[in-house]
Amino acid sequence: MSMTFISPIFEVKNLSFTANEQKILEDISLTILPGDYCAIIGPNGGGKTTLIRLLLGLEKPTQGRIELFGQKLSRFKRWYKVGYVPQRASQLDQNFPATVLEVVKMGRIAQQGLFSRATQADNDAINEAMVKMDVLDIQHKLVGELSGGQRQRVMIARALASKPEVLILDEPNTGVDVISQKRFYKLLKELNEEENMTIIFITHDIGVIADDIGRLFTVNQTLLTCNNPKEAISCDDMSALYGIDAHLIHNHHHH
Amino acid sequence: MLEMFQYDFMIRAFLAGIIIAILAAISGSFIVLRRYSMITETLAHSALVGVAVGVIAGTNPLWIAVIAALVSAWTIEYLRSNFHLYSDSVLAIILSGSLALAVIIVSLADAFNSSLFSYLFGSILSVTQEDLIVMSVFGVIALTLLGIFYKELYFIAYDEEVARTSGIKVDLLNFLLVSIVAIIIALSIRIVGTLLIGAMMVIPTVAALRFRQGFAKTILIALIFSLLAVIVGMSSSYFFSLPSGATIVLTLLFIFIFSLIVNRR
């Protein structure tokens, strides 16, 4: 199949968000294309999570607009194309009665018809997601009994079960040991390279970013962006990030 | 023991009890997991307003109780989502408000009598043929809805936000769940009574959770506990002439203590 132009996954124009009369985000414009591997960094309270919540439709923008797969976000229906792994993933109720399999199956629910039982396609997708995230062996364990790293992989398996084209993760490594973290970034990179899955995640691990991130978004109320992460780390952005010398570097996107 | 079934009222009471046991255990599990147990108490007191109206109007109070509980459930959800009030304060306000209203209606009608007592604590003698029909109709509707949406409700209970982003209509289903719970609570007042129905919704699931199983097994265990409590509770109500709501809840309490002891960790 040949494509003459690439339509963006996310197209954000002049996005602002105000809560309790306080500006959280101001005039953010960005474009995310299929296959992008993006990290979002910035200081605490800088609006990273809010940006992600806006992209997911969990918050309504005060100004500006967001398009997802070429459709206005408020009209978007094909949410199975978007996988989401929230920050709290590792901190959910430990006593909740749920096996790994039951949690991964959740990722498939929205796609199933109301009256229909799980189809072969559903079961295949669930199985494939568990194999990919290496949680097949622990599928009958309770999620509350897993380690932080295991639980994180289960949450990603759930997101993958709907066969998304874009995966959004909010600080996925909270409460996860270093070895699991390395393994985790390797998995993300594999999904990105082998399946051309668009990946967007918030992180604090600057070391990881410098290595193999495709695109870096630095958010502190406004968007301070460098497309090349190595430059971003060494250039003025870091001082800008911490509010010393805040000059804006606009992300160049097509108009 | 089985001679109690030579009485029609006992057969009706058992059928009604089994319907309630099934519905309460299943819908109660979602309510408990969402940390929303207290809504059962509030809705029960709102159902009491319906009972009071029914008693003074001389009609079957079950219908009116269903309507009163539904109106209350919708008011709670409306207040919660539109005024940014704390859930538990809203529940406390509606609970006291409903009780005050019910007491005034009953006082004005001078209707503090034994039939009111049976609505407060349940009575195996009180289930009429009409009640059984009303309970079966609403019971089948509630169970069908729970059957259709149980996967969605489970997802929402575990992780409401991710459920929302995966495209599940969370607000609509929350509304549906409280509506189902309101109906079940109103239907239960004959057997368990308004003041005791909360335990019936909550204890089976809380006891089942002690066994640390997945969701499907937890619901199954809750269902078994709930049925056991209704059967033992109603039999002892018959043999010792005690209010059935009280005997059922005490049986549940024994089951709860048993599950605490068996699963000490």
Boltz contact constraints between the chains, C-beta under 6 A:
constraints:
  - contact:
      token1: [A, 56]
      token2: [B, 165]
      max_distance: 6.0
  - contact:
      token1: [A, 79]
      token2: [B, 166]
      max_distance: 6.0
  - contact:
      token1: [A, 79]
      token2: [B, 167]
      max_distance: 6.0
  - contact:
      token1: [A, 84]
      token2: [B, 162]
      max_distance: 6.0
  - contact:
      token1: [A, 84]
      token2: [B, 165]
      max_distance: 6.0
  - contact:
      token1: [A, 86]
      token2: [B, 161]
      max_distance: 6.0
  - contact:
      token1: [A, 96]
      token2: [B, 158]
      max_distance: 6.0
  - contact:
      token1: [A, 97]
      token2: [B, 214]
      max_distance: 6.0
  - contact:
      token1: [A, 97]
      token2: [B, 215]
      max_distance: 6.0
  - contact:
      token1: [A, 97]
      token2: [B, 218]
      max_distance: 6.0
  - contact:
      token1: [A, 98]
      token2: [B, 215]
      max_distance: 6.0
  - contact:
      token1: [A, 99]
      token2: [B, 214]
      max_distance: 6.0
  - contact:
      token1: [A, 102]
      token2: [B, 214]
      max_distance: 6.0
  - contact:
      token1: [A, 102]
      token2: [B, 215]
      max_distance: 6.0
  - contact:
      token1: [A, 106]
      token2: [B, 155]
      max_distance: 6.0
  - contact:
      token1: [A, 109]
      token2: [B, 151]
      max_distance: 6.0
  - contact:
      token1: [A, 109]
      token2: [B, 152]
      max_distance: 6.0
  - contact:
      token1: [A, 109]
      token2: [B, 155]
      max_distance: 6.0
  - contact:
      token1: [A, 110]
      token2: [B, 166]
      max_distance: 6.0
  - contact:
      token1: [A, 110]
      token2: [B, 167]
      max_distance: 6.0
  - contact:
      token1: [A, 110]
      token2: [B, 168]
      max_distance: 6.0
  - contact:
      token1: [A, 114]
      token2: [B, 148]
      max_distance: 6.0
